[in-house]
Amino acid sequence: MLGYGTRDYGNRVGIWRLFEVMDRHEIRCTVSLSLSVYEHYPEIREAIEARRWSILSHGVYNTRYHWDLTEEEERAQIAEAQSIYERTTGRQLAGWFSPAISHTLNTPDLVAEAGMRYICDLYHDDQPTPIRVRKGQLVSVPYSMDLNDAMIYRQPVEAEDFARMVMDHFDTVWREGATQGRVMCIALHPYMMTAPHRAKHLDRALQYILSHDGVWQATGEEIADWYIANALQPFREHLGREA
C-alpha cells in the first residue's frame, strides 16, 4: 500500500505540478514511460500529447523485468509496448529504456530490430555513441543515474542539494560544450521531485540552466536524430571502420 500510494501521488498530484514547472520554462520533456500509463490514465496521456512531449519506452510496466526473459519473450515485451503506443497515438516509438534497467544482452539488437533509433540503457558517456547491432541502426543517448532523484533521495540528500548538483553539473558540461556538445540528462520522477517542498528547487535549477547561451532544450529523439544525421559518419571515419 505504501509503495502504491507513494507512486500514485505522482499520477494524482506530482505530474500536474511538473507540467506547471516545465510549461513555465517552455521545456518539452522526454518521458521515460511505462506504456501502460497511456492506457490506464488517459488524462495524463492527453496532457503529455498536448505538450508534444517525446516518449521513451520504459516497457509496459516497470515491474515487468527483462533479466530472465528469453529472446522471444523479450521481443514480445518490446512489441507489446510498441503496439500500445501505436494504438494510442498513431506513431512509432523512437527510443527504449528497459523496465527497472533490466536489460539483457539481446536488448540492443531487439530494440533496433523493432525500428527504434536510440536506447538509454547505458551510462558510459556524456555524448551519444553508436551501438553495434545485428540489424538496423542504434544510438546510445546518455541517461543519468547521478542527476536522478530516485537515486539521490535514497541518500541523505534533499532538493536544495540536488539543485546544486544540477547546476554544478551544468557548469562543467556547458564549458566543455563550447567546443564539442555534451548531453545533460536530469532524470525526474513526478512522485519525488515535485513534492511541495522540492518543486521550487527544480524551478530554480532550470531557470539557472536556461539563463545561459547555447543551451539546446532537446528531446532524446531530437538528440538521436541530430547525431545520426551529423555526427555518426565522422565517428565511423574516426574509428576507421563501420561502428
ChimeraX attribute file (.defattr): number of C-alpha atoms within 10 A of each C-alpha:
attribute: neighborCount
match mode: 1-to-1
recipient: residues
	/A:1	5
	/A:2	7
	/A:3	7
	/A:4	8
	/A:5	12
	/A:6	12
	/A:7	15
	/A:8	14
	/A:9	16
	/A:10	20
	/A:11	17
	/A:12	15
	/A:13	15
	/A:14	21
	/A:15	22
	/A:16	15
	/A:17	18
	/A:18	22
	/A:19	19
	/A:20	13
	/A:21	19
	/A:22	16
	/A:23	12
	/A:24	11
	/A:25	12
	/A:26	12
	/A:27	17
	/A:28	17
	/A:29	18
	/A:30	21
	/A:31	18
	/A:32	22
	/A:33	21
	/A:34	22
	/A:35	24
	/A:36	17
	/A:37	16
	/A:38	20
	/A:39	15
	/A:40	10
	/A:41	12
	/A:42	12
	/A:43	13
	/A:44	17
	/A:45	16
	/A:46	13
	/A:47	14
	/A:48	20
	/A:49	13
	/A:50	9
	/A:51	15
	/A:52	12
	/A:53	15
	/A:54	22
	/A:55	24
	/A:56	25
	/A:57	26
	/A:58	23
	/A:59	26
	/A:60	24
	/A:61	17
	/A:62	17
	/A:63	11
	/A:64	14
	/A:65	18
	/A:66	21
	/A:67	16
	/A:68	11
	/A:69	16
	/A:70	12
	/A:71	16
	/A:72	11
	/A:73	12
	/A:74	21
	/A:75	18
	/A:76	14
	/A:77	19
	/A:78	21
	/A:79	17
	/A:80	16
	/A:81	22
	/A:82	22
	/A:83	17
	/A:84	20
	/A:85	21
	/A:86	13
	/A:87	13
	/A:88	13
	/A:89	14
	/A:90	10
	/A:91	12
	/A:92	16
	/A:93	24
	/A:94	23
	/A:95	27
	/A:96	27
	/A:97	23
	/A:98	27
	/A:99	22
	/A:100	16
	/A:101	15
	/A:102	17
	/A:103	19
	/A:104	18
	/A:105	9
	/A:106	16
	/A:107	23
	/A:108	26
	/A:109	20
	/A:110	23
	/A:111	28
	/A:112	24
	/A:113	17
	/A:114	18
	/A:115	17
	/A:116	23
	/A:117	22
	/A:118	31
	/A:119	29
	/A:120	23
	/A:121	22
	/A:122	15
	/A:123	14
	/A:124	13
	/A:125	14
	/A:126	16
	/A:127	17
	/A:128	24
	/A:129	22
	/A:130	21
	/A:131	16
	/A:132	15
	/A:133	18
	/A:134	12
	/A:135	14
	/A:136	15
	/A:137	20
	/A:138	24
	/A:139	25
	/A:140	24
	/A:141	28
	/A:142	24
	/A:143	25
	/A:144	20
	/A:145	14
	/A:146	17
	/A:147	19
	/A:148	18
	/A:149	23
	/A:150	16
	/A:151	13
	/A:152	16
	/A:153	14
	/A:154	9
	/A:155	9
	/A:156	7
	/A:157	12
	/A:158	16
	/A:159	21
	/A:160	17
	/A:161	13
	/A:162	22
	/A:163	21
	/A:164	15
	/A:165	15
	/A:166	22
	/A:167	17
	/A:168	13
	/A:169	14
	/A:170	20
	/A:171	15
	/A:172	11
	/A:173	16
	/A:174	21
	/A:175	12
	/A:176	12
	/A:177	15
	/A:178	10
	/A:179	8
	/A:180	10
	/A:181	17
	/A:182	19
	/A:183	21
	/A:184	19
	/A:185	20
	/A:186	14
	/A:187	18
	/A:188	17
	/A:189	17
	/A:190	22
	/A:191	21
	/A:192	20
	/A:193	27
	/A:194	26
	/A:195	18
	/A:196	12
	/A:197	11
	/A:198	16
	/A:199	20
	/A:200	17
	/A:201	20
	/A:202	22
	/A:203	18
	/A:204	15
	/A:205	19
	/A:206	19
	/A:207	14
	/A:208	15
	/A:209	15
	/A:210	14
	/A:211	9
	/A:212	10
	/A:213	8
	/A:214	11
	/A:215	12
	/A:216	10
	/A:217	14
	/A:218	17
	/A:219	19
	/A:220	27
	/A:221	21
	/A:222	14
	/A:223	19
	/A:224	26
	/A:225	17
	/A:226	13
	/A:227	19
	/A:228	19
	/A:229	9
	/A:230	11
	/A:231	15
	/A:232	20
	/A:233	15
	/A:234	10
	/A:235	16
	/A:236	13
	/A:237	11
	/A:238	10
	/A:239	10
	/A:240	9
	/A:241	9
	/A:242	12
	/A:243	15
